[in-house]
């Protein structure tokens, strides 16, 4: 694990679409200089997470 300052920090991210909770309390730190990938089945929330981190999608809770 690297001690580098995270370039991406996500804390307690929640997102719903209607009654379907897609993201439930996601916490994530990606340190500077690291290579990171997202893997998941269709409908697992990977695109929703990335769009939320980029500010393209408003989340219901978290930062």
Secondary structure by P-SEA (a helix, b strand, c coil): cccccccccccbbbbbccccccccbbbbbbcccbbbbbbbccccaaaaaaaaaaccccccccc
